[in-house]
Amino acid sequence: MMTLEQLKSTAPSIFATSASPKMSDKYVFVPTEDILENFQREGWEIASAKQTGRGMHGVHEIRLRNGELPKVGDTLVEAIIRNSHNGMTTLGVSAGLHRLVCSNGLTVPTALAESFNVRHQRFDLDDVKRLTESFAGKLPKIEGSVNRMMEREMTTDEKIDFVRKSAEIRFSKEKVLNDMEIVGLLSPNRMEDEGDDLWKVFNVVQEKFVRGGVEYSSPKGRRTKLRGLQNIMAVNQVNTKLWELAEEMI
């Protein structure tokens, strides 16, 4: 778990005391630090944090865990706080999953787990309690979705189809994967990810698209390595759309 000092070094904008001077007088500043303190009072601990760009007002994300919430399969449930103080994103609190075998953070779509999105208003202790109870109540639904993915064995053709459709999410519809790229995206980084069930295939592809490293051809035909995603909102979008794609294939 992260300490406050580590948090300040990793994502300083969490501790901003005012909004960006570029914001209008109508903008209501909500300190992320206050929201974090409310979560900590309810037993949530800081698992990780990141920030897009530098400075004291940029988009930042904190992932927290509560020891009272049980695991879902091979993953831990997390609360995800996203915020900024420059108007780039509104305050949002949603559910996520942290897969233990690869330390990979997923985002649970709002269809499965309630999220709290506001136009920069208050988020007090009562809201944290309500959200914690909501997460606990939605766990069976999240677990059911994960279990169905684990039970869904995929053929080679289905795995190739999943990779091709997922490439449209990560790249564009103009990008056509060749055989070598498909193999690279489906090749697990560790033994625990070997297998043909949808949950493993989904996680292998998700990790490759978010962390990068796999070789592919650029639009101009040049061989290069896929860069990892650093932008918080881009990661969230890829995570959510890949999950939705996986659910369509159950």
Contacts in CASP RR format, 6 or more apart in sequence:
PFRMAT RR
TARGET T0000
AUTHOR 0000-0000-0000
METHOD contacts of the structure
MODEL  1
MMTLEQLKSTAPSIFATSASPKMSDKYVFVPTEDILENFQREGWEIASAK
QTGRGMHGVHEIRLRNGELPKVGDTLVEAIIRNSHNGMTTLGVSAGLHRL
VCSNGLTVPTALAESFNVRHQRFDLDDVKRLTESFAGKLPKIEGSVNRMM
EREMTTDEKIDFVRKSAEIRFSKEKVLNDMEIVGLLSPNRMEDEGDDLWK
VFNVVQEKFVRGGVEYSSPKGRRTKLRGLQNIMAVNQVNTKLWELAEEMI
1 45 0 8 1.000
1 46 0 8 1.000
1 47 0 8 1.000
1 65 0 8 1.000
2 10 0 8 1.000
2 46 0 8 1.000
2 47 0 8 1.000
2 48 0 8 1.000
2 49 0 8 1.000
3 46 0 8 1.000
7 14 0 8 1.000
7 15 0 8 1.000
7 46 0 8 1.000
7 49 0 8 1.000
7 62 0 8 1.000
8 14 0 8 1.000
8 15 0 8 1.000
10 49 0 8 1.000
10 50 0 8 1.000
10 51 0 8 1.000
11 49 0 8 1.000
11 50 0 8 1.000
11 51 0 8 1.000
11 60 0 8 1.000
11 61 0 8 1.000
11 62 0 8 1.000
12 51 0 8 1.000
12 55 0 8 1.000
12 56 0 8 1.000
13 32 0 8 1.000
13 51 0 8 1.000
13 55 0 8 1.000
13 56 0 8 1.000
13 57 0 8 1.000
13 58 0 8 1.000
13 59 0 8 1.000
13 60 0 8 1.000
13 84 0 8 1.000
13 85 0 8 1.000
14 32 0 8 1.000
14 33 0 8 1.000
14 36 0 8 1.000
14 49 0 8 1.000
14 51 0 8 1.000
14 60 0 8 1.000
14 62 0 8 1.000
14 83 0 8 1.000
15 32 0 8 1.000
15 33 0 8 1.000
15 56 0 8 1.000
16 31 0 8 1.000
16 32 0 8 1.000
16 56 0 8 1.000
16 57 0 8 1.000
16 85 0 8 1.000
17 31 0 8 1.000
18 29 0 8 1.000
18 85 0 8 1.000
19 27 0 8 1.000
19 29 0 8 1.000
19 57 0 8 1.000
19 85 0 8 1.000
19 86 0 8 1.000
20 57 0 8 1.000
20 85 0 8 1.000
20 86 0 8 1.000
20 87 0 8 1.000
22 86 0 8 1.000
23 29 0 8 1.000
23 85 0 8 1.000
23 86 0 8 1.000
23 87 0 8 1.000
27 87 0 8 1.000
27 120 0 8 1.000
28 119 0 8 1.000
28 120 0 8 1.000
28 121 0 8 1.000
29 85 0 8 1.000
29 120 0 8 1.000
30 83 0 8 1.000
30 91 0 8 1.000
30 120 0 8 1.000
30 121 0 8 1.000
30 122 0 8 1.000
30 123 0 8 1.000
32 60 0 8 1.000
32 62 0 8 1.000
32 81 0 8 1.000
32 83 0 8 1.000
32 85 0 8 1.000
32 91 0 8 1.000
34 123 0 8 1.000
35 81 0 8 1.000
35 83 0 8 1.000
35 91 0 8 1.000
35 93 0 8 1.000
35 123 0 8 1.000
36 46 0 8 1.000
36 62 0 8 1.000
36 64 0 8 1.000
36 81 0 8 1.000
38 123 0 8 1.000
38 124 0 8 1.000
38 125 0 8 1.000
38 127 0 8 1.000
38 128 0 8 1.000
39 64 0 8 1.000
39 79 0 8 1.000
39 81 0 8 1.000
39 128 0 8 1.000
40 46 0 8 1.000
41 125 0 8 1.000
41 128 0 8 1.000
42 66 0 8 1.000
42 125 0 8 1.000
42 128 0 8 1.000
42 129 0 8 1.000
42 132 0 8 1.000
43 66 0 8 1.000
43 67 0 8 1.000
43 68 0 8 1.000
44 64 0 8 1.000
44 65 0 8 1.000
44 66 0 8 1.000
44 79 0 8 1.000
44 128 0 8 1.000
44 132 0 8 1.000
45 64 0 8 1.000
45 65 0 8 1.000
45 66 0 8 1.000
45 67 0 8 1.000
46 62 0 8 1.000
46 63 0 8 1.000
46 64 0 8 1.000
47 63 0 8 1.000
47 64 0 8 1.000
47 65 0 8 1.000
47 78 0 8 1.000
47 98 0 8 1.000
48 62 0 8 1.000
48 63 0 8 1.000
49 60 0 8 1.000
49 61 0 8 1.000
49 62 0 8 1.000
49 63 0 8 1.000
50 60 0 8 1.000
50 61 0 8 1.000
50 232 0 8 1.000
51 58 0 8 1.000
51 59 0 8 1.000
51 60 0 8 1.000
51 61 0 8 1.000
51 232 0 8 1.000
52 58 0 8 1.000
52 59 0 8 1.000
52 60 0 8 1.000
52 230 0 8 1.000
52 231 0 8 1.000
52 232 0 8 1.000
52 233 0 8 1.000
53 59 0 8 1.000
56 85 0 8 1.000
57 84 0 8 1.000
57 85 0 8 1.000
57 86 0 8 1.000
58 84 0 8 1.000
58 85 0 8 1.000
58 86 0 8 1.000
58 88 0 8 1.000
59 82 0 8 1.000
59 83 0 8 1.000
59 84 0 8 1.000
59 88 0 8 1.000
59 89 0 8 1.000
59 231 0 8 1.000
59 232 0 8 1.000
59 233 0 8 1.000
60 82 0 8 1.000
60 83 0 8 1.000
60 84 0 8 1.000
60 232 0 8 1.000
61 80 0 8 1.000
61 81 0 8 1.000
61 82 0 8 1.000
61 232 0 8 1.000
62 80 0 8 1.000
62 81 0 8 1.000
63 78 0 8 1.000
63 79 0 8 1.000
63 80 0 8 1.000
63 96 0 8 1.000
63 98 0 8 1.000
63 105 0 8 1.000
64 78 0 8 1.000
64 79 0 8 1.000
64 80 0 8 1.000
64 81 0 8 1.000
65 76 0 8 1.000
65 77 0 8 1.000
65 78 0 8 1.000
65 79 0 8 1.000
65 98 0 8 1.000
66 77 0 8 1.000
66 79 0 8 1.000
66 132 0 8 1.000
66 135 0 8 1.000
69 76 0 8 1.000
69 77 0 8 1.000
69 135 0 8 1.000
69 136 0 8 1.000
69 139 0 8 1.000
70 77 0 8 1.000
70 139 0 8 1.000
71 77 0 8 1.000
72 97 0 8 1.000
72 139 0 8 1.000
72 142 0 8 1.000
72 143 0 8 1.000
72 146 0 8 1.000
73 143 0 8 1.000
73 146 0 8 1.000
73 147 0 8 1.000
73 150 0 8 1.000
74 99 0 8 1.000
74 100 0 8 1.000
74 101 0 8 1.000
75 97 0 8 1.000
75 98 0 8 1.000
75 99 0 8 1.000
75 100 0 8 1.000
75 106 0 8 1.000
75 146 0 8 1.000
76 97 0 8 1.000
76 98 0 8 1.000
76 100 0 8 1.000
77 95 0 8 1.000
77 96 0 8 1.000
77 97 0 8 1.000
77 135 0 8 1.000
77 139 0 8 1.000
77 142 0 8 1.000
78 95 0 8 1.000
78 96 0 8 1.000
78 97 0 8 1.000
78 98 0 8 1.000
78 105 0 8 1.000
79 93 0 8 1.000
79 94 0 8 1.000
79 95 0 8 1.000
79 96 0 8 1.000
79 131 0 8 1.000
79 132 0 8 1.000
79 135 0 8 1.000
80 93 0 8 1.000
80 94 0 8 1.000
80 95 0 8 1.000
80 96 0 8 1.000
80 107 0 8 1.000
81 91 0 8 1.000
81 92 0 8 1.000
81 93 0 8 1.000
82 89 0 8 1.000
82 91 0 8 1.000
82 92 0 8 1.000
82 93 0 8 1.000
82 94 0 8 1.000
82 232 0 8 1.000
82 236 0 8 1.000
83 89 0 8 1.000
83 90 0 8 1.000
83 91 0 8 1.000
83 92 0 8 1.000
88 233 0 8 1.000
89 232 0 8 1.000
89 233 0 8 1.000
90 117 0 8 1.000
90 118 0 8 1.000
90 119 0 8 1.000
90 120 0 8 1.000
91 117 0 8 1.000
91 118 0 8 1.000
91 120 0 8 1.000
91 121 0 8 1.000
91 123 0 8 1.000
92 115 0 8 1.000
92 116 0 8 1.000
92 117 0 8 1.000
92 118 0 8 1.000
93 115 0 8 1.000
93 116 0 8 1.000
93 117 0 8 1.000
93 123 0 8 1.000
93 131 0 8 1.000
94 107 0 8 1.000
94 108 0 8 1.000
94 110 0 8 1.000
94 113 0 8 1.000
94 115 0 8 1.000
94 116 0 8 1.000
95 107 0 8 1.000
95 108 0 8 1.000
95 112 0 8 1.000
95 113 0 8 1.000
95 114 0 8 1.000
95 115 0 8 1.000
95 135 0 8 1.000
95 138 0 8 1.000
95 142 0 8 1.000
96 105 0 8 1.000
96 106 0 8 1.000
96 107 0 8 1.000
96 108 0 8 1.000
96 113 0 8 1.000
97 105 0 8 1.000
97 106 0 8 1.000
97 107 0 8 1.000
97 108 0 8 1.000
97 142 0 8 1.000
97 146 0 8 1.000
98 104 0 8 1.000
98 105 0 8 1.000
98 106 0 8 1.000
99 105 0 8 1.000
99 106 0 8 1.000
99 203 0 8 1.000
101 190 0 8 1.000
101 192 0 8 1.000
101 193 0 8 1.000
102 189 0 8 1.000
102 190 0 8 1.000
102 192 0 8 1.000
102 193 0 8 1.000
102 203 0 8 1.000
102 207 0 8 1.000
104 203 0 8 1.000
104 206 0 8 1.000
104 207 0 8 1.000
104 210 0 8 1.000
104 211 0 8 1.000
105 239 0 8 1.000
106 203 0 8 1.000
106 206 0 8 1.000
106 239 0 8 1.000
106 243 0 8 1.000
107 236 0 8 1.000
107 239 0 8 1.000
107 240 0 8 1.000
107 243 0 8 1.000
108 142 0 8 1.000
108 243 0 8 1.000
109 240 0 8 1.000
109 243 0 8 1.000
109 244 0 8 1.000
111 244 0 8 1.000
112 138 0 8 1.000
112 141 0 8 1.000
112 142 0 8 1.000
112 145 0 8 1.000
113 134 0 8 1.000
113 135 0 8 1.000
113 138 0 8 1.000
113 141 0 8 1.000
113 142 0 8 1.000
114 131 0 8 1.000
114 134 0 8 1.000
114 135 0 8 1.000
114 138 0 8 1.000
116 123 0 8 1.000
116 127 0 8 1.000
116 131 0 8 1.000
145 247 0 8 1.000
145 250 0 8 1.000
146 199 0 8 1.000
148 250 0 8 1.000
149 197 0 8 1.000
149 198 0 8 1.000
149 199 0 8 1.000
149 202 0 8 1.000
149 246 0 8 1.000
149 247 0 8 1.000
149 250 0 8 1.000
150 197 0 8 1.000
150 198 0 8 1.000
150 199 0 8 1.000
151 197 0 8 1.000
152 197 0 8 1.000
152 198 0 8 1.000
152 199 0 8 1.000
152 249 0 8 1.000
152 250 0 8 1.000
153 196 0 8 1.000
153 197 0 8 1.000
153 198 0 8 1.000
154 162 0 8 1.000
154 196 0 8 1.000
154 197 0 8 1.000
154 198 0 8 1.000
154 201 0 8 1.000
154 249 0 8 1.000
155 196 0 8 1.000
158 249 0 8 1.000
159 186 0 8 1.000
159 196 0 8 1.000
159 201 0 8 1.000
160 182 0 8 1.000
160 186 0 8 1.000
162 198 0 8 1.000
162 201 0 8 1.000
162 202 0 8 1.000
162 205 0 8 1.000
162 245 0 8 1.000
162 246 0 8 1.000
162 249 0 8 1.000
163 177 0 8 1.000
163 182 0 8 1.000
163 185 0 8 1.000
163 186 0 8 1.000
163 205 0 8 1.000
164 177 0 8 1.000
164 182 0 8 1.000
165 245 0 8 1.000
166 185 0 8 1.000
166 205 0 8 1.000
166 209 0 8 1.000
166 242 0 8 1.000
166 245 0 8 1.000
167 175 0 8 1.000
167 177 0 8 1.000
167 185 0 8 1.000
168 175 0 8 1.000
169 209 0 8 1.000
169 238 0 8 1.000
169 241 0 8 1.000
169 242 0 8 1.000
169 245 0 8 1.000
170 209 0 8 1.000
170 238 0 8 1.000
174 219 0 8 1.000
175 219 0 8 1.000
177 185 0 8 1.000
177 216 0 8 1.000
178 217 0 8 1.000
180 215 0 8 1.000
181 214 0 8 1.000
181 215 0 8 1.000
181 216 0 8 1.000
181 217 0 8 1.000
184 208 0 8 1.000
184 214 0 8 1.000
184 215 0 8 1.000
185 204 0 8 1.000
185 205 0 8 1.000
185 208 0 8 1.000
185 209 0 8 1.000
185 214 0 8 1.000
186 201 0 8 1.000
186 204 0 8 1.000
186 205 0 8 1.000
187 204 0 8 1.000
188 194 0 8 1.000
188 195 0 8 1.000
188 200 0 8 1.000
188 204 0 8 1.000
189 204 0 8 1.000
189 207 0 8 1.000
193 200 0 8 1.000
193 203 0 8 1.000
193 204 0 8 1.000
194 200 0 8 1.000
195 201 0 8 1.000
198 246 0 8 1.000
198 249 0 8 1.000
198 250 0 8 1.000
199 246 0 8 1.000
202 242 0 8 1.000
202 243 0 8 1.000
202 246 0 8 1.000
205 242 0 8 1.000
206 238 0 8 1.000
206 239 0 8 1.000
206 242 0 8 1.000
208 214 0 8 1.000
208 226 0 8 1.000
209 226 0 8 1.000
209 229 0 8 1.000
209 238 0 8 1.000
209 242 0 8 1.000
210 228 0 8 1.000
210 229 0 8 1.000
210 235 0 8 1.000
210 238 0 8 1.000
210 239 0 8 1.000
211 228 0 8 1.000
212 225 0 8 1.000
212 226 0 8 1.000
212 227 0 8 1.000
212 228 0 8 1.000
212 229 0 8 1.000
213 225 0 8 1.000
213 226 0 8 1.000
213 227 0 8 1.000
213 228 0 8 1.000
214 225 0 8 1.000
214 226 0 8 1.000
215 223 0 8 1.000
215 224 0 8 1.000
215 225 0 8 1.000
215 226 0 8 1.000
216 223 0 8 1.000
216 224 0 8 1.000
216 225 0 8 1.000
216 226 0 8 1.000
217 223 0 8 1.000
217 224 0 8 1.000
218 224 0 8 1.000
229 235 0 8 1.000
229 238 0 8 1.000
END
